[in-house]
C-alpha cells in the first residue's frame, strides 16, 4: 500500500510530462499572458535604475550610508533585497517530487550539459571578450572576469519563470551551480586573473565565497522548503496555492528594491566614469546575447523540449552579479574599477535578458517548439 502511494507523485509527474509533449506549449502565447508586474518589468527595472542613480548623485551621503552595515561582506540593504527576491520563487518548486525526477537518466544528461556550458564555455567566453575589449584596462578586465565566474543562483529563476521554462529543473541547476560555485569560483579566479592574465593582485578565500552562497541561497531555500512542506501538510495544497498567489509579487518587488539600492550605492561612480561604463557594457552585451543564442540553438538541435531549452539558455546567460560585486568590493574596495565593472553587470544583464524573454517566447511560438 505504501509503495503504491509513493509511486503516485511520480505517475502524476510523468502524465503531466506526456501531456505537455503531445501539444504545443500554450504558455508562449502573448504579451497579455504575463501579469501586470511581469508585463512591464523592463519599465519598472529601468525606473529603479534611474531613481537609484539619481539618489546616488543628488542625495548626499546615500552611497556611503548604504555601504555601512555589512552582512557576510554585503551591505545589509542589498542583503535584504536578495533574500526577499529568492524566497517566493523557491517556494514554487515542487520539492516533494524532486527525488522522483532525479532518478531519471535524462536529467543527469541535462545537468552535465549545463555544467559544461556554465563552467567551461561561459567563463572562457567572458575571459576572451574581456581581453578583446579591454586589453589596456586590467582593473576593469578583472571585474568582468569576476562577473563571468559568478554563475547565477537568483535572477535566473525570475527570467526562467517569465519565459515559461522548467521551474523544477531550474531549481536543481541553481543548487548544482551553488555547490560548484563554492568549489570552483576561487581557483578559477586565480587561474584567470593571476595566471592567464598575469595579475598578482588578487586574494580570494573559499570561506568568503562559500559563506555568500550559503547565506543567499541556503537561508531562502531552507525557509522555502519548510514553508511548502508545512503549509501543504497542515493547511492543504489549495491553501498553499492561495499563499503562493499572495507571495509571488514579492520576488519582483525584491528584485526592483535590490536594483534601486545597488545603483543608489554606486550611482556616483556610474555617472562620473561613463566612458569606463560604456567600455565594460560592450563586451557584456556580446556575452549575454551570444551565450544565450548559441545555447538555445544547440538545445533545439539536440532535441531538448522548449522548457528545458529555455532553462539551459537562461542559466548559461545569467550571472551572479551579487556575488561578483561582493567579492570585488571586499577584495578591492567599493570605489575600485573592479567594483565598477561588476556593478555595470546588472545594468546590462537586466534589460538584455528581459528582451531575451520576449525573444524566446516569440521563437518558441514561431518554431512550434513543444516539450
C-alpha positions as CSV (number, residue, x, y, z in Angstrom):
1,X,0.0,0.0,0.0
2,X,2.8,2.4,1.0
3,X,4.7,1.6,-2.1
4,X,1.7,2.3,-4.3
5,X,1.2,5.7,-2.6
6,X,4.9,6.6,-3.1
7,X,4.6,6.0,-6.8
8,X,1.6,8.3,-7.3
9,X,3.5,11.6,-7.4
10,X,5.9,10.0,-10.0
11,X,3.0,8.8,-12.1
12,X,1.4,12.3,-12.0
13,X,4.6,14.0,-13.0
14,X,5.0,11.5,-15.9
15,X,1.4,12.1,-17.1
16,X,2.0,15.9,-17.0
17,X,5.2,15.5,-19.0
18,X,3.4,13.2,-21.5
19,X,0.5,15.7,-22.0
20,X,3.0,18.5,-22.5
21,X,4.8,16.6,-25.2
22,X,1.5,15.9,-27.1
23,X,0.6,19.6,-27.5
24,X,2.3,22.9,-28.2
25,X,3.4,25.0,-25.2
26,X,0.4,27.3,-24.8
27,X,2.2,29.5,-22.3
28,X,4.2,31.0,-25.0
29,X,1.3,33.0,-26.3
30,X,1.5,36.7,-25.9
31,X,2.4,39.8,-24.0
32,X,-1.0,39.6,-22.4
33,X,-0.3,36.3,-20.8
34,X,2.0,38.0,-18.3
35,X,0.8,39.5,-15.1
36,X,0.8,43.3,-14.6
37,X,4.2,43.4,-12.9
38,X,5.8,40.9,-15.3
39,X,4.3,42.6,-18.4
40,X,6.0,46.0,-17.7
41,X,9.0,44.6,-15.8
42,X,11.5,46.2,-18.2
43,X,10.0,49.6,-17.5
44,X,10.0,49.0,-13.7
45,X,13.7,48.0,-13.8
46,X,14.6,51.0,-15.9
47,X,12.8,53.3,-13.4
48,X,14.6,51.6,-10.5
49,X,17.9,52.1,-12.2
50,X,17.3,55.7,-13.0
51,X,15.9,56.5,-9.5
52,X,18.9,54.7,-7.9
53,X,21.4,56.7,-10.0
54,X,19.7,60.0,-9.2
55,X,19.7,59.2,-5.5
56,X,23.3,58.2,-5.6
57,X,24.2,61.5,-7.3
58,X,21.9,64.1,-5.7
59,X,21.2,62.8,-2.2
60,X,24.4,63.4,-0.2
61,X,26.0,60.5,1.6
62,X,23.4,58.0,0.5
63,X,26.1,55.8,-1.1
64,X,28.3,55.6,1.9
65,X,25.3,55.1,4.2
66,X,24.1,52.1,2.2
67,X,27.5,50.5,2.5
68,X,27.9,50.9,6.2
69,X,26.1,47.9,7.6
70,X,27.6,44.6,6.4
71,X,26.1,41.1,6.4
72,X,28.7,38.5,5.2
73,X,30.5,41.1,3.3
74,X,27.4,42.5,1.5
75,X,25.6,45.7,2.6
76,X,22.5,45.0,4.7
77,X,20.0,46.8,2.4
78,X,21.3,44.7,-0.6
79,X,21.3,41.5,1.5
80,X,17.6,42.1,2.5
81,X,16.7,42.5,-1.2
82,X,18.5,39.4,-2.2
83,X,16.7,37.3,0.4
84,X,13.3,38.7,-0.4
85,X,13.8,38.2,-4.1
86,X,14.8,34.5,-3.7
87,X,12.3,33.2,-1.2
88,X,9.0,33.5,-3.2
89,X,10.4,31.8,-6.3
90,X,11.9,28.9,-4.3
91,X,8.5,28.4,-2.6
92,X,7.1,27.4,-6.1
93,X,9.5,24.4,-6.5
94,X,7.8,21.0,-6.1
95,X,10.3,19.6,-3.6
96,X,8.1,16.7,-2.8
97,X,8.6,15.1,-6.2
98,X,12.3,16.1,-6.8
99,X,13.5,12.7,-5.6
100,X,11.5,11.0,-8.4
101,X,12.8,13.4,-11.0
102,X,16.4,12.9,-10.0
103,X,16.1,9.2,-10.8
104,X,15.8,9.9,-14.5
105,X,18.9,9.4,-16.6
106,X,17.8,12.2,-19.0
107,X,18.0,14.7,-16.2
108,X,21.7,13.8,-15.5
109,X,22.5,14.3,-19.2
110,X,20.9,17.8,-18.9
111,X,22.9,18.6,-15.7
112,X,26.2,17.5,-17.4
113,X,25.4,19.7,-20.4
114,X,24.6,22.7,-18.1
115,X,27.8,22.2,-16.1
116,X,29.9,22.2,-19.3
117,X,28.3,25.4,-20.7
118,X,28.3,27.2,-17.3
119,X,31.8,26.3,-16.1
120,X,33.8,25.9,-19.2
121,X,32.2,27.7,-22.2
122,X,30.8,30.8,-20.4
123,X,33.8,31.8,-18.2
124,X,36.2,31.3,-21.1
125,X,34.0,33.4,-23.4
126,X,33.9,36.2,-20.8
127,X,37.7,36.0,-20.4
128,X,38.2,36.3,-24.2
129,X,35.8,39.2,-24.5
130,X,37.4,41.0,-21.5
131,X,40.8,40.8,-23.2
132,X,39.4,41.7,-26.7
133,X,37.5,44.8,-25.4
134,X,39.7,45.9,-22.5
135,X,43.4,45.0,-23.3
136,X,44.6,48.2,-21.7
137,X,42.4,48.2,-18.6
138,X,43.4,45.4,-16.3
139,X,41.2,46.5,-13.4
140,X,38.0,46.7,-15.4
141,X,39.0,43.4,-17.0
142,X,39.3,41.8,-13.6
143,X,35.8,43.0,-12.7
144,X,34.4,41.5,-15.9
145,X,36.1,38.1,-15.2
146,X,34.6,38.0,-11.8
147,X,31.1,38.5,-13.3
148,X,31.8,35.7,-15.8
149,X,32.7,33.3,-13.0
150,X,29.6,34.1,-10.9
151,X,27.0,31.6,-12.2
152,X,23.5,32.7,-11.5
153,X,21.7,31.5,-8.4
154,X,19.0,34.1,-8.1
155,X,17.7,36.1,-11.0
156,X,17.8,33.1,-13.4
157,X,14.7,31.9,-11.5
158,X,12.9,35.1,-12.5
159,X,13.9,35.0,-16.2
160,X,13.1,31.3,-16.4
161,X,9.7,31.8,-14.9
162,X,8.8,34.7,-17.2
163,X,9.8,32.7,-20.3
164,X,7.8,29.6,-19.1
165,X,10.9,27.4,-18.5
166,X,11.0,24.3,-16.3
167,X,10.9,25.6,-12.7
168,X,11.9,22.4,-11.0
169,X,14.8,21.8,-13.3
170,X,15.9,25.4,-12.9
171,X,15.9,24.9,-9.1
172,X,18.1,21.8,-9.5
173,X,20.6,23.8,-11.6
174,X,20.6,26.6,-9.0
175,X,21.6,24.1,-6.3
176,X,24.2,22.5,-8.6
177,X,25.7,25.8,-9.5
178,X,25.7,27.0,-5.9
179,X,27.7,23.9,-4.8
180,X,30.1,24.3,-7.8
181,X,30.5,28.0,-7.0
182,X,31.8,27.2,-3.5
183,X,34.3,24.8,-5.0
184,X,35.3,26.5,-8.3
185,X,35.0,30.2,-8.0
186,X,38.2,30.9,-6.1
187,X,40.6,28.6,-8.0
188,X,39.2,29.7,-11.4
189,X,39.5,33.4,-10.4
190,X,43.1,32.8,-9.5
191,X,43.7,30.9,-12.8
192,X,42.0,33.5,-15.0
193,X,43.3,36.7,-13.2
194,X,46.7,35.8,-11.7
195,X,47.9,33.0,-14.1
196,X,46.4,33.7,-17.5
197,X,46.1,37.5,-17.2
198,X,49.3,37.8,-15.2
199,X,47.9,40.0,-12.4
200,X,49.3,39.3,-8.9
201,X,46.8,41.5,-7.1
202,X,44.0,39.1,-6.3
203,X,43.5,37.3,-3.0
204,X,40.3,35.2,-2.6
205,X,39.3,32.7,0.1
206,X,37.0,29.8,-0.2
207,X,35.3,30.8,3.0
208,X,34.2,34.2,1.6
209,X,32.6,32.6,-1.5
210,X,31.1,29.7,0.4
211,X,29.6,32.0,3.1
212,X,27.9,34.3,0.5
213,X,26.4,31.3,-1.4
214,X,25.3,29.5,1.7
215,X,23.6,32.6,3.1
216,X,21.9,34.0,-0.1
217,X,20.8,30.6,-1.3
218,X,20.8,28.5,1.9
219,X,18.5,30.7,4.0
220,X,15.7,31.3,1.4
221,X,16.0,27.7,0.2
222,X,15.6,26.3,3.7
223,X,12.8,28.6,4.5
224,X,11.0,27.8,1.2
225,X,11.2,24.0,1.8
226,X,9.9,24.3,5.3
227,X,7.1,26.7,4.2
228,X,6.0,24.4,1.4
229,X,6.0,21.2,3.3
230,X,4.4,22.6,6.5
231,X,1.6,24.6,4.8
232,X,0.7,21.7,2.4
233,X,0.8,19.3,5.3
234,X,-1.4,21.2,7.8
235,X,-3.5,23.5,5.6
236,X,-3.7,21.6,2.4
237,X,-2.5,22.1,-1.2
238,X,-5.3,24.5,-2.1
239,X,-4.5,26.9,0.8
240,X,-0.8,26.8,-0.3
241,X,-1.8,27.9,-3.8
242,X,-3.6,30.9,-2.3
243,X,-0.5,31.6,-0.2
244,X,1.7,31.5,-3.4
245,X,-0.6,34.0,-5.2
246,X,-0.1,36.4,-2.4
247,X,3.6,35.7,-2.1
248,X,4.6,35.7,-5.8
249,X,4.8,39.5,-6.5
250,X,7.3,39.9,-3.7
251,X,10.1,38.3,-5.8
252,X,9.8,41.1,-8.3
253,X,9.4,43.7,-5.6
254,X,12.6,42.3,-4.1
255,X,14.4,42.5,-7.5
256,X,13.4,46.1,-8.0
257,X,14.4,47.1,-4.5
258,X,17.8,45.4,-4.9
259,X,18.5,47.2,-8.2
260,X,17.4,50.6,-6.7
261,X,19.7,50.1,-3.7
262,X,22.6,48.8,-5.8
263,X,22.5,51.8,-8.2
264,X,22.0,54.2,-5.4
265,X,25.1,53.0,-3.6
266,X,27.2,53.0,-6.9
267,X,25.4,55.7,-8.8
268,X,28.1,58.4,-8.5
269,X,30.7,56.1,-10.0
270,X,28.4,55.1,-12.8
271,X,27.9,58.7,-13.9
272,X,31.4,60.0,-13.2
273,X,33.1,57.2,-15.1
274,X,30.7,57.0,-18.1
275,X,33.5,56.1,-20.6
276,X,34.5,53.1,-18.5
277,X,30.9,52.1,-18.1
278,X,30.4,52.1,-21.9
279,X,33.6,50.1,-22.5
280,X,32.5,47.5,-20.0
281,X,29.0,47.4,-21.4
282,X,30.1,46.4,-24.9
283,X,31.6,43.0,-24.1
284,X,28.7,42.3,-21.6
285,X,26.1,42.8,-24.4
286,X,28.0,40.5,-26.7
287,X,28.5,37.9,-23.9
288,X,24.8,37.8,-22.9
289,X,23.4,37.6,-26.4
290,X,26.0,35.2,-27.8
291,X,25.9,32.6,-25.0
292,X,22.1,32.7,-24.9
293,X,21.5,32.3,-28.6
294,X,24.2,29.6,-29.1
295,X,22.9,27.6,-26.1
296,X,19.3,27.9,-27.3
297,X,20.2,26.8,-30.8
298,X,22.2,23.9,-29.6
299,X,19.5,22.7,-27.3
300,X,16.9,22.9,-30.1
301,X,19.1,21.0,-32.5
302,X,19.8,18.3,-29.8
303,X,16.0,17.8,-29.5
304,X,15.5,19.3,-26.0
305,X,12.0,20.4,-25.2
306,X,11.1,24.1,-25.1
307,X,11.1,24.3,-21.3
308,X,14.5,22.6,-20.9
309,X,16.0,24.7,-23.8
310,X,14.8,27.9,-22.1
311,X,16.1,26.9,-18.7
312,X,19.5,25.8,-20.2
313,X,19.8,29.1,-22.1
314,X,18.9,31.4,-19.3
315,X,21.1,29.5,-16.8
316,X,24.1,29.9,-19.2
317,X,23.4,33.6,-19.9
318,X,22.6,34.7,-16.3
319,X,25.3,35.7,-13.9
320,X,25.5,36.1,-10.1
321,X,26.4,39.7,-10.2
322,X,25.6,40.0,-6.5
323,X,28.5,37.6,-5.6
324,X,30.8,39.3,-8.2
325,X,30.1,42.7,-6.6
326,X,30.5,41.3,-3.1
327,X,33.9,39.8,-4.0
328,X,35.1,42.9,-5.9
329,X,34.1,45.3,-3.1
330,X,35.6,43.0,-0.3
331,X,38.8,42.5,-2.2
332,X,39.5,45.8,-4.0
333,X,37.2,48.3,-2.2
334,X,33.8,49.9,-3.1
335,X,35.4,52.7,-5.2
336,X,37.7,50.5,-7.3
337,X,37.4,49.9,-11.0
338,X,36.9,46.2,-10.3
339,X,33.8,47.1,-8.3
340,X,32.6,49.5,-11.0
341,X,32.9,46.8,-13.7
342,X,31.0,44.3,-11.6
343,X,28.2,46.9,-10.9
344,X,27.8,47.5,-14.6
345,X,26.9,43.8,-14.9
346,X,23.2,44.1,-13.8
347,X,22.9,47.4,-15.7
348,X,23.4,45.4,-18.9
349,X,22.2,42.0,-17.9
350,X,18.7,43.0,-16.7
351,X,17.4,44.8,-19.8
352,X,19.2,42.4,-22.2
353,X,17.7,39.3,-20.6
354,X,14.3,40.9,-20.3
355,X,14.5,41.4,-24.0
356,X,15.6,37.8,-24.5
357,X,12.5,36.6,-22.5
358,X,10.3,38.1,-25.2
359,X,12.6,36.8,-28.0
360,X,12.5,33.2,-26.8
361,X,8.7,33.3,-26.3
362,X,8.4,34.5,-29.9
363,X,10.8,31.9,-31.1
364,X,9.0,29.1,-29.3
365,X,5.7,30.0,-30.8
366,X,7.2,30.6,-34.3
367,X,9.0,27.2,-34.3
368,X,6.1,25.5,-32.6
369,X,8.6,24.2,-30.1
370,X,7.0,21.5,-28.0
371,X,8.0,20.0,-24.7
